[in-house]
Amino acid sequence: MDYLEVGKIVNTHGLRGEVKVVPWTDYPDDFEDIEYVYAQRRGGERERLDIKNIKYQKNNLIVKFAQINSIDEAETYKNLVLTADRDTLGELPEGVYYIADLIGLEVVKETGERIGEICDVINTGANDIYVVKREGKKDMLIPVIDDVVKKVDLENKMVTVELMEGLEDL
């Protein structure tokens, strides 16, 4: 089974076991379509949590899980990362990718020259930025815009880019 990280429990909320979740998805309402998630315990075991109710609070979610019924129980889930089955998350729109699928992809110029590999993705609000780890050089930041990123090929684990003037020197 393929799992993706979808958020993190950061605090308790109220006395009845609700928890505050920071969603790690571009669209927090994706949680509306998920029936359950898994809490990743420190020992590595994964515990299924069934979602009963979701409320929105600023950029966070207030989630009621069937298995958590008191503030004391909720306390034990603080700082746990939540994962979901990839196939419960639905299809992504064209040109949109899970960060987990981008990490480790090789980045090459249109000429075929290797630049490095994606080690992180930064969301700036306007557009994402690929952080590309390069051998013997500082990481390169590549803006994810149509003028620069020409092709993302998940099957061949490769991203083709056309670097604008100034990007090469960084």
C-alpha positions as CSV (number, residue, x, y, z in Angstrom):
1,M,0.0,0.0,0.0
2,D,1.2,3.5,-0.9
3,Y,0.8,6.1,1.8
4,L,1.2,9.9,1.6
5,E,1.6,12.3,4.5
6,V,-1.4,14.6,4.7
7,G,-1.0,16.5,7.9
8,K,0.1,16.6,11.6
9,I,-1.8,16.7,14.8
10,V,-0.4,19.8,16.6
11,N,-2.7,20.2,19.6
12,T,-5.9,19.2,21.4
13,H,-9.1,21.1,21.0
14,G,-11.8,21.1,23.7
15,L,-12.6,18.4,26.1
16,R,-14.2,15.7,23.9
17,G,-11.1,14.6,22.1
18,E,-11.0,16.8,19.1
19,V,-7.6,17.6,17.7
20,K,-6.1,20.5,15.8
21,V,-4.5,19.3,12.5
22,V,-2.2,21.3,10.2
23,P,-3.1,20.0,6.7
24,W,-0.1,19.3,4.4
25,T,-2.3,19.3,1.3
26,D,-2.8,22.2,-1.1
27,Y,-6.5,21.8,-0.6
28,P,-7.5,21.2,3.0
29,D,-11.0,20.2,2.0
30,D,-9.4,17.0,0.6
31,F,-9.9,15.7,4.1
32,E,-13.7,15.8,3.4
33,D,-13.2,12.9,1.0
34,I,-11.1,10.8,3.3
35,E,-12.9,8.3,5.6
36,Y,-9.8,7.5,7.7
37,V,-6.1,8.3,8.1
38,Y,-3.3,6.6,10.0
39,A,-1.4,8.2,12.9
40,Q,2.3,7.3,12.7
41,R,3.5,6.4,16.1
42,R,7.1,6.9,17.1
43,G,7.8,3.2,17.2
44,G,6.8,3.0,13.6
45,E,3.4,1.3,14.1
46,R,0.5,2.9,12.2
47,E,-2.9,3.4,13.9
48,R,-6.1,3.8,11.9
49,L,-8.2,6.8,12.9
50,D,-11.7,7.1,11.5
51,I,-12.8,10.7,10.7
52,K,-16.2,11.6,12.2
53,N,-16.2,15.3,11.8
54,I,-14.1,18.2,10.4
55,K,-14.3,21.9,11.1
56,Y,-12.2,24.7,9.7
57,Q,-10.2,27.1,11.9
58,K,-8.0,29.6,10.0
59,N,-5.4,27.4,8.2
60,N,-6.0,24.4,10.4
61,L,-8.6,21.7,10.8
62,I,-10.4,20.7,13.9
63,V,-10.9,16.9,13.5
64,K,-13.0,14.5,15.6
65,F,-11.8,10.9,15.2
66,A,-14.0,8.0,16.4
67,Q,-11.1,6.5,18.4
68,I,-10.3,9.7,20.5
69,N,-13.0,10.6,23.1
70,S,-11.3,12.8,25.7
71,I,-8.7,15.5,26.0
72,D,-6.4,13.0,27.8
73,E,-6.6,10.6,24.9
74,A,-6.1,13.4,22.4
75,E,-2.9,14.5,24.3
76,T,-1.2,11.2,23.3
77,Y,-1.7,12.0,19.6
78,K,0.0,15.5,19.7
79,N,2.8,15.9,17.1
80,L,1.9,12.7,15.3
81,V,2.1,12.7,11.5
82,L,-1.1,11.6,9.6
83,T,-0.9,9.5,6.5
84,A,-3.5,8.4,4.0
85,D,-3.8,5.7,1.4
86,R,-2.8,7.3,-1.9
87,D,-5.8,5.8,-3.7
88,T,-8.3,7.4,-1.2
89,L,-7.0,10.9,-2.2
90,G,-8.4,10.8,-5.7
91,E,-7.0,12.0,-9.0
92,L,-4.8,15.2,-9.1
93,P,-5.5,17.8,-11.8
94,E,-3.3,17.8,-14.9
95,G,0.2,19.3,-14.0
96,V,-0.3,18.9,-10.3
97,Y,2.0,16.4,-8.4
98,Y,2.4,15.1,-4.9
99,I,5.7,16.4,-3.4
100,A,6.5,12.8,-2.4
101,D,6.5,11.9,-6.1
102,L,8.8,14.8,-7.0
103,I,11.5,14.2,-4.4
104,G,14.4,12.3,-5.9
105,L,13.5,13.1,-9.6
106,E,16.5,14.0,-11.8
107,V,16.5,17.5,-13.2
108,V,18.0,18.0,-16.6
109,K,18.3,20.8,-19.1
110,E,16.6,20.5,-22.5
111,T,20.1,19.7,-23.9
112,G,20.2,16.6,-21.6
113,E,22.8,18.0,-19.3
114,R,22.2,16.8,-15.7
115,I,21.7,19.6,-13.1
116,G,20.9,17.5,-10.0
117,E,17.9,16.0,-8.2
118,I,14.9,17.5,-6.4
119,C,15.5,17.3,-2.6
120,D,12.6,19.6,-1.5
121,V,9.7,21.6,-2.8
122,I,8.9,25.1,-1.3
123,N,5.4,26.5,-1.6
124,T,5.7,30.3,-1.9
125,G,2.0,30.9,-2.5
126,A,2.6,32.3,-6.0
127,N,4.4,29.2,-7.3
128,D,6.3,26.3,-6.0
129,I,10.1,26.2,-6.1
130,Y,12.1,23.0,-6.6
131,V,15.2,22.8,-4.4
132,V,17.7,20.9,-6.6
133,K,20.7,19.3,-4.9
134,R,23.8,19.6,-7.1
135,E,27.1,17.8,-6.8
136,G,29.8,20.0,-5.3
137,K,27.7,23.2,-5.6
138,K,25.0,25.0,-3.5
139,D,21.5,23.8,-4.0
140,M,19.7,25.5,-6.9
141,L,16.3,27.0,-6.6
142,I,14.1,26.5,-9.7
143,P,10.8,28.3,-9.9
144,V,8.0,26.0,-11.0
145,I,6.6,28.2,-13.9
146,D,5.9,27.2,-17.5
147,D,8.8,29.2,-18.8
148,V,11.2,27.1,-16.8
149,V,9.8,23.7,-16.1
150,K,9.1,22.2,-19.5
151,K,8.2,18.6,-18.6
152,V,7.7,16.4,-15.5
153,D,8.0,12.8,-16.4
154,L,7.2,10.7,-13.3
155,E,7.5,7.4,-15.2
156,N,11.2,8.1,-16.1
157,K,11.8,10.0,-12.9
158,M,13.0,13.2,-14.7
159,V,12.1,16.9,-14.9
160,T,13.2,18.8,-18.0
161,V,13.9,22.5,-17.5
162,E,15.0,25.6,-19.5
163,L,17.0,27.8,-17.2
164,M,16.4,31.5,-17.5
165,E,19.4,33.8,-17.5
166,G,20.7,34.3,-14.0
167,L,19.5,31.0,-12.6
168,E,22.6,29.2,-14.0
169,D,24.9,31.4,-11.9
170,L,23.4,30.5,-8.5
